[in-house]
């Protein structure tokens, strides 16, 4: 008897609720739990669900949303900061691993094109699996954790051209020549439409949705952008994931990036979990039973080749032996993109279905091997356990300091030096581990950690502190931290550093009343010295600076109310300029008679 939609939904939810917590408790990660759950409820085991293909097609939306979120995170500034690790370590790993796996596949009898697709797909590791495993073991901030992230980021980028090329190869085989000029032209036209039109249309569209002041409308608009772009790409024969990735990149620098990521995250998590369940359902236990030694040999070969390449690259780039071993263990598995690529290759006619099924089983089994290898190293071998300890945040000794300083850069250090002269104890927090190491060389006691995290604030004694100095220079991080402090520690009075007027407006909206624009006072002091240099007395220059500061702070409050209306903002600025000029003109007129006496 065929199950209804609600009955299937209950089976999926029950399998998730049982299998995932159990797999986490066993220390093997959530992804493996999803795979095992799918395997058990699928046609190869208990057979609760039989329409695997339909479920898999629907669950591909999870991968689509994953690519969209990855695109949102790929801001040009972030890529530029990570450029050496991403395009150095990442490109080297993908190129060398793809070549070795392709040669191995040819040696096993595959055609060169099929072997190249298999080798390229198997060179990619599981971003979701590896990062989740590193996070669970508190190792994202270690040397191998940061290297893993850089390599996985490049692999996510490398998956995009593969997703675009495979359907073209399939179409080319069907029409007996390599490239269909019309299809390529159509593809380029759609890419140009998304790249150019998207930049001009996406933000206004989201602005209209945001103006409705209805969260459900905005979420619907966000999903429409992702699914609509993905569907457009599918219509020209390319991957839906490629379209969603491009939409994410186009919105990476927009003001809606964080809201989009927060709104998409629940859907992405559920659908990606459903995708892993569907992959587990598609594993053919009969195939495993018929050729267990073949499957075991392919899994061990895949993990061995990838681990060897990763270890060699890590050592070549100067990482320690322990860091290299950990890097090799954590990302030596196959990845979720391989599931998509093999299914795409089979549907496009580039790869036989039995071969695609075998490779899917190999990737799934490699996911199970990774936590076992990591656990073996942690419990028995212990290579790199001491040399590369994780740093989420440092242990904080005292919880009774009255002042907490968030960010120990130029501003935070000056505040700290003055407090130290008055014997006032403080706790300094710094999210950049390199800055922590550098400052500690000079005898300063600061702690590594992100001040926007509630657990770190609790460890820093925010419940007993009186003053919170918000000296973070990054605007987004500053606002996130201010919001966290205001929400959970409303008694803490925030003294904030702001980058500019817009940053000041946003801090004021959060309830921060004591703030200082970082260049305002230094510019005011410089102008005062210029006046003295031009012949004004020190007292006159001081008074002019004082009155200008009072006027500008009053203007800041006035403009805050109209900052979203450009015409009103310009009008108030001009009005304030005229008022200031009249004010000083009146002062000069009042002083002249006295000078003539």
C-alpha positions in Angstrom: 0.0 0.0 0.0 1.4 3.3 -1.1 1.9 5.8 1.7 0.3 9.3 1.7 2.4 12.5 1.8 1.7 13.0 5.5 2.6 9.4 6.3 5.9 9.8 4.4 6.6 13.1 6.2 6.1 11.3 9.6 8.5 8.6 8.5 11.2 11.2 7.5 10.8 13.2 10.7 10.8 10.1 12.9 14.0 8.8 11.2 15.7 12.1 11.6 14.7 12.6 15.3 16.0 9.1 16.1 19.0 8.6 13.9 20.7 12.1 14.0 20.9 12.5 17.8 22.1 8.9 18.1 24.8 9.5 15.5 25.9 12.7 17.3 26.0 10.8 20.6 28.3 8.2 19.0 30.5 11.0 17.7 30.2 10.3 14.0 28.3 13.5 13.0 24.8 14.3 11.7 25.4 13.6 8.0 26.1 9.9 8.7 23.0 9.8 10.8 20.9 11.1 7.8 22.5 8.5 5.5 21.9 5.6 7.9 18.3 6.8 8.4 17.7 6.9 4.7 19.3 3.5 4.2 17.0 1.9 6.9 13.7 3.4 5.6 14.6 3.0 1.9 13.7 0.1 -0.4 16.9 -1.8 0.3 16.0 -2.3 4.0 12.6 -1.9 5.6 11.0 -0.4 2.5 8.9 2.3 4.2 9.6 4.7 1.3 9.7 3.4 -2.3 9.6 6.5 -4.6 13.2 7.4 -4.1 13.7 9.3 -7.4 10.8 11.7 -6.6 12.2 12.4 -3.1 15.7 12.9 -4.4 14.5 15.4 -7.1 12.6 17.4 -4.5 15.5 17.2 -1.9 17.9 18.6 -4.5 16.4 22.0 -3.4 18.6 21.5 -0.3 21.7 21.6 -2.4 20.3 24.6 -4.3 19.8 26.5 -1.0 23.2 25.4 0.2 24.8 26.9 -3.0 22.8 30.1 -2.5 24.1 30.5 1.1 27.7 29.8 -0.1 27.3 32.5 -2.7 26.0 34.9 0.0 29.2 34.3 2.0 31.6 34.9 -1.0 32.1 38.6 -0.6 35.0 39.9 -2.7 36.8 41.2 0.5 36.5 37.8 2.1 37.9 36.0 -1.0 40.7 38.5 -1.2 41.7 37.8 2.5 41.7 34.1 2.0 43.1 34.2 -1.6 46.4 32.4 -0.8 44.9 29.6 1.1 41.8 29.2 -1.1 43.5 29.5 -4.5 46.7 28.0 -3.3 45.9 25.0 -1.1 42.5 24.5 -2.7 43.5 24.7 -6.3 46.5 22.4 -5.7 44.4 19.8 -3.9 41.7 19.7 -6.5 44.1 19.6 -9.5 46.4 16.9 -8.1 43.7 14.7 -6.6 41.6 14.9 -9.8 44.5 13.9 -11.9 45.5 10.9 -9.7 41.9 9.7 -9.4 41.3 10.1 -13.2 44.5 8.0 -13.9 43.3 5.4 -11.4 39.9 5.3 -13.0 41.4 4.8 -16.5 43.6 2.1 -15.2 40.5 0.4 -13.9 39.0 0.4 -17.4 36.8 3.6 -17.6 36.7 5.8 -20.7 38.8 9.0 -20.4 35.7 11.3 -20.3 33.9 9.2 -17.8 37.1 8.8 -15.8 37.7 12.5 -15.7 34.2 13.2 -14.4 34.6 10.5 -11.8 38.0 11.8 -10.7 36.9 15.4 -10.6 33.8 14.6 -8.6 35.6 12.4 -6.1 38.3 15.0 -5.5 35.6 17.1 -3.8 35.1 16.6 -0.1 31.9 17.1 2.0 31.7 20.7 3.2 28.7 20.0 5.4 30.2 16.9 6.8 33.7 18.1 7.4 32.8 21.5 8.9 30.2 19.9 11.1 32.7 17.4 12.4 35.3 20.1 13.0 32.8 22.2 14.8 31.6 19.3 17.0 35.3 18.7 18.0 35.9 22.4 18.6 38.7 22.5 15.9 37.5 25.1 13.4 40.1 27.7 14.6 43.1 25.3 14.5 45.6 25.4 11.7 44.1 22.3 10.1 40.6 23.7 10.7 41.4 26.9 8.8 43.2 25.0 6.0 40.2 22.7 5.7 37.8 25.6 5.4 40.0 27.2 2.6 40.2 24.0 0.6 36.5 23.3 1.0 35.7 26.8 -0.1 37.7 26.3 -3.3 36.0 22.9 -3.8 32.6 24.6 -3.6 33.8 27.0 -6.4 35.2 24.1 -8.4 31.9 22.3 -8.3 30.2 25.1 -10.2 32.0 24.6 -13.6 31.5 20.8 -13.3 27.8 21.3 -12.8 27.7 23.5 -15.9 29.9 21.2 -18.1 28.3 17.8 -17.5 24.9 18.6 -19.1 26.7 20.1 -22.1 28.8 17.0 -22.5 25.6 14.9 -22.4 23.9 17.1 -24.9 27.0 17.0 -27.1 27.0 13.2 -27.1 23.3 13.1 -28.0 23.8 15.3 -31.1 27.1 13.7 -32.1 29.3 16.7 -31.9 31.0 18.4 -28.9 29.3 21.7 -28.8 25.9 22.9 -29.9 26.5 26.5 -30.8 22.9 27.5 -30.2 22.8 25.9 -26.8 26.1 27.6 -25.8 24.8 31.0 -27.0 21.5 30.4 -25.0 23.5 29.5 -21.9 25.7 32.6 -22.2 22.7 34.8 -22.7 21.0 33.4 -19.6 24.2 33.9 -17.6 24.5 37.5 -18.8 20.8 38.0 -17.9 21.3 36.8 -14.4 24.6 38.6 -13.9 23.5 42.0 -15.3 19.8 41.9 -14.8 20.1 40.4 -11.4 22.3 43.2 -10.1 19.7 45.8 -11.1 16.5 43.9 -10.3 17.2 41.7 -7.2 17.8 44.5 -4.7 14.8 46.6 -5.8 12.6 43.4 -5.7 13.8 42.6 -2.1 13.4 46.3 -1.1 9.7 46.1 -2.1 9.3 42.9 -0.1 11.0 44.4 2.9 8.8 47.5 2.7 5.8 45.3 3.3 7.0 44.9 6.9 5.8 41.3 6.8 8.5 38.7 7.5 6.5 36.0 5.6 6.4 38.1 2.5 10.2 38.7 2.6 10.9 34.9 3.2 8.6 34.1 0.2 10.5 36.7 -1.9 13.9 35.2 -0.9 12.7 31.7 -1.8 11.3 33.0 -5.1 14.7 34.6 -6.0 16.5 31.3 -5.3 14.1 28.9 -6.9 13.3 31.2 -9.8 17.0 31.7 -10.7 17.6 27.9 -10.3 14.6 27.1 -12.6 15.8 29.6 -15.2 19.2 27.8 -15.3 17.5 24.4 -15.6 15.5 25.6 -18.6 18.7 26.1 -20.6 20.1 22.7 -19.5 22.4 23.8 -16.7 22.3 22.9 -13.0 19.8 24.6 -10.7 22.6 24.9 -8.1 24.6 27.1 -10.5 21.8 29.5 -10.8 21.2 29.7 -7.0 25.0 30.2 -6.5 25.0 33.1 -8.9 22.0 34.7 -7.2 23.8 34.4 -3.9 27.0 36.0 -5.2 25.0 38.9 -6.6 23.5 39.6 -3.2 26.7 39.0 -1.2 27.3 42.7 -0.8 23.7 43.8 -0.4 22.1 45.1 2.8 19.8 42.0 2.8 22.6 39.4 3.0 22.3 38.5 6.7 18.5 38.6 6.6 18.5 36.3 3.6 20.9 33.9 5.2 18.9 33.8 8.4 15.6 33.2 6.6 16.9 30.6 4.2 18.8 28.6 6.9 15.9 26.6 8.3 14.8 25.6 4.8 18.3 24.7 3.8 18.9 22.6 6.9 15.7 20.6 6.5 16.0 20.1 2.8 19.7 19.3 3.0 18.9 16.7 5.7 16.2 15.3 3.4 18.7 15.2 0.6 21.2 13.1 2.7 18.3 10.8 3.7 17.3 10.4 0.0 20.9 9.6 -0.8 20.9 6.9 1.9 17.7 5.6 0.5 19.3 5.3 -3.0 22.1 3.1 -1.7 21.7 -0.4 -3.2 22.4 -2.9 -0.4 22.2 -5.6 -3.0 25.1 -4.0 -4.9 27.1 -3.9 -1.6 26.3 -7.5 -0.9 27.2 -8.6 -4.4 30.6 -6.8 -4.5 31.7 -6.0 -0.9 35.4 -6.4 -1.6 35.2 -4.1 -4.7 33.4 -1.5 -2.7 35.8 -1.7 0.2 38.8 -1.5 -2.1 37.4 1.6 -3.9 36.6 3.3 -0.6 40.1 2.7 0.9 41.7 3.7 -2.4 39.7 7.0 -2.5 40.5 7.9 1.1 44.2 6.8 0.8 44.8 8.9 -2.4 43.0 12.0 -1.0 44.7 11.8 2.4 48.2 11.3 0.8 47.7 14.4 -1.4 46.4 16.5 1.5 49.2 15.5 3.8 51.8 16.2 1.1 50.3 19.7 0.3 50.1 20.6 4.0 53.7 19.7 4.6 54.8 21.4 1.4 53.2 24.6 2.6 54.9 24.5 5.9 52.3 23.0 8.3 53.4 20.8 11.1 53.2 17.0 10.9 50.2 16.9 13.3 48.3 19.6 11.4 49.0 17.8 8.1 47.7 14.5 9.5 44.5 16.1 10.9 43.9 17.9 7.6 44.3 14.6 5.7 41.9 12.8 8.0 39.1 15.4 8.2 38.6 16.0 4.4 39.7 12.8 2.8 36.1 11.6 2.2 33.9 12.1 -0.8 31.4 15.0 -0.9 27.8 15.8 -1.3 28.4 17.4 -4.6 29.5 14.0 -5.9 25.9 12.7 -5.4 24.6 15.6 -7.5 27.4 15.2 -10.1 27.0 11.5 -10.5 23.2 11.7 -10.8 23.6 14.5 -13.3 26.2 12.5 -15.3 23.8 9.4 -15.4 20.8 11.5 -16.5 22.9 13.2 -19.1 24.2 9.9 -20.5 27.8 10.6 -19.7 28.0 7.8 -17.1 26.2 4.4 -16.9 23.6 4.2 -14.1 25.3 1.1 -12.4 28.6 2.9 -12.3 27.0 6.0 -10.8 25.2 3.9 -8.2 28.6 2.2 -7.3 30.3 5.6 -6.9 27.5 6.9 -4.8 27.9 3.9 -2.5 31.7 4.6 -2.4 31.2 8.2 -1.4 28.6 7.3 1.2 30.9 4.7 2.7 33.8 7.2 2.8 31.7 9.5 4.9 31.4 6.7 7.4 35.1 6.1 7.4 36.1 9.7 8.2 34.8 9.9 11.8 36.2 6.4 12.5 39.7 7.6 11.4 39.4 10.8 13.3 38.4 8.9 16.5 41.2 6.5 16.0 43.7 9.3 15.8 42.1 11.2 18.8 41.9 8.1 21.1 44.9 5.9 20.0 47.5 7.6 17.8 47.0 11.2 19.1 49.1 12.7 16.3 48.8 16.5 16.5 46.8 16.5 19.7 49.2 18.7 21.6 50.7 20.6 18.7 47.5 22.0 17.4 45.0 22.6 20.2 41.7 24.2 19.2 41.1 27.8 20.1 37.5 28.7 20.4 38.1 31.2 23.2 40.7 31.3 25.9 40.0 30.5 29.5 39.3 33.7 31.4 40.7 33.9 34.9 38.8 36.6 36.7 35.1 37.3 36.5 35.0 40.4 38.7 36.5 43.0 36.4 34.3 46.1 36.1 35.2 46.8 32.5 35.1 44.6 29.4 36.9 45.8 26.2 35.7 44.2 23.0 38.5 44.4 20.3 42.1 45.2 21.4 43.1 47.3 18.4 44.2 50.9 18.3 41.2 52.3 20.2 40.9 49.4 22.7 44.6 49.5 23.6 44.5 53.3 24.4 41.5 52.8 26.7 43.3 49.8 28.3 46.5 51.8 28.9 44.6 54.6 30.6 42.6 52.2 32.8 45.9 50.4 33.8 47.4 53.8 35.0 44.4 54.1 37.4 44.7 50.5 38.6 41.3 49.7 37.1 41.1 46.0 36.1 39.5 45.1 32.8 39.0 42.0 30.6 40.0 42.5 26.9 38.5 40.3 24.2 40.0 40.0 20.7 38.6 37.8 17.8 41.8 37.9 15.7 44.1 35.1 17.1 47.1 36.7 15.3 46.5 40.0 17.1 46.2 38.1 20.4 49.6 36.5 19.9 51.2 39.7 18.8 49.8 41.8 21.7 50.7 39.2 24.3 54.4 39.4 23.2 54.4 42.9 24.8 53.0 41.6 28.1 49.4 42.5 27.6 46.8 40.1 29.1 44.0 39.6 26.6 41.7 36.7 25.6 40.9 35.2 22.2 37.2 35.0 21.3 34.3 36.6 19.5 32.7 39.1 21.8 29.3 38.6 20.1 29.0 35.1 21.5 26.9 34.7 24.6 29.0 32.0 26.1 32.2 34.1 25.8 30.4 37.1 27.4 29.3 34.9 30.2 32.8 33.6 30.7 34.2 37.2 30.7 31.9 38.0 33.6 29.5 40.3 31.8 26.9 39.7 34.5 29.2 41.4 37.1 30.8 44.1 34.9 29.7 47.7 34.8 31.1 49.1 31.6 31.3 47.5 28.1 33.8 49.3 25.8 32.7 48.4 22.2 35.9 49.2 20.2 35.2 46.8 17.3 36.0 48.5 13.9 33.9 46.2 11.7 30.4 47.7 11.5 28.5 44.4 11.2 30.4 42.7 14.1 30.0 45.9 16.2 26.2 45.9 15.8 25.9 42.2 16.4 27.9 42.5 19.6 25.9 45.6 20.8 22.6 43.7 20.2 23.9 40.7 22.1 25.0 42.8 25.1 21.7 44.8 25.1 19.6 41.7 24.9 21.3 39.6 27.6 23.1 42.1 29.8 20.9 45.3 29.8 22.6 46.6 32.9 25.9 47.0 31.1 26.5 50.5 29.9 28.0 50.5 26.4 30.7 53.0 25.4 31.0 52.5 21.7 33.4 53.4 18.9 31.6 54.2 15.6 33.2 54.3 12.2 30.9 57.0 10.7 27.6 58.7 11.0 25.6 55.8 9.6 27.2 53.4 12.1 26.3 56.0 14.8 22.7 56.0 13.7 22.6 52.2 13.9 24.1 52.1 17.4 21.7 54.7 18.6 18.8 52.6 17.3 20.1 49.8 19.4 20.0 52.0 22.5 23.7 52.8 22.7 23.8 56.4 24.0 27.5 57.0 24.6 29.4 56.7 21.4 32.4 58.4 19.8 33.1 58.7 16.0 36.6 57.5 15.6 37.9 60.3 13.4 35.7 63.1 14.7 37.6 64.2 17.7 41.0 63.9 16.1 39.8 66.0 13.1 38.3 68.5 15.5 41.6 68.8 17.4 43.5 69.2 14.1 41.2 72.0 13.0 41.7 73.7 16.4 45.5 73.6 15.9 45.1 75.0 12.3 43.1 78.0 13.8 45.9 78.6 16.3 48.4 78.5 13.5 46.4 81.1 11.6 46.6 83.5 14.5 43.6 82.7 16.7 44.3 82.5 20.5 44.1 79.1 22.2 41.0 80.1 24.1 39.3 81.3 20.9 40.2 78.1 19.1 39.0 76.0 22.0 35.6 77.8 22.1 35.1 77.4 18.3 35.9 73.7 18.5 33.5 73.3 21.5 30.6 75.1 19.8 31.2 73.2 16.5 31.1 69.8 18.4 27.9 70.7 20.2 26.3 71.8 17.0 27.4 68.7 15.1 26.1 66.3 17.9 22.8 68.1 17.8 22.7 67.7 14.0 23.5 64.0 14.4 20.3 63.6 16.4 18.2 65.6 13.9 19.5 63.7 10.9 19.0 60.3 12.5 15.3 60.7 12.2 15.4 61.4 8.4 18.5 59.4 7.4 16.4 57.1 5.1 15.1 60.1 3.2 17.9 61.5 1.0 16.1 64.8 0.2 15.4 65.5 3.9 19.0 64.5 4.8 20.4 67.0 2.3 18.0 69.7 3.4 18.9 69.3 7.0 22.6 69.3 6.2 22.3 72.6 4.3 20.1 74.1 6.9 22.6 73.2 9.7 25.5 74.6 7.6 23.7 77.9 7.3 22.8 78.0 11.0 26.4 77.3 12.0 27.7 80.1 9.7 25.1 82.6 11.1 26.0 81.6 14.7 29.7 82.3 14.2 28.9 85.5 12.2 26.9 86.7 15.2 29.8 85.9 17.5 32.2 87.9 15.4 29.8 90.9 15.2 29.4 90.8 19.0 33.2 90.8 19.6 34.0 93.8 17.2 32.7 96.7 19.4 34.6 95.4 22.4 37.8 95.3 20.3 37.2 98.9 19.2 36.9 100.3 22.8 
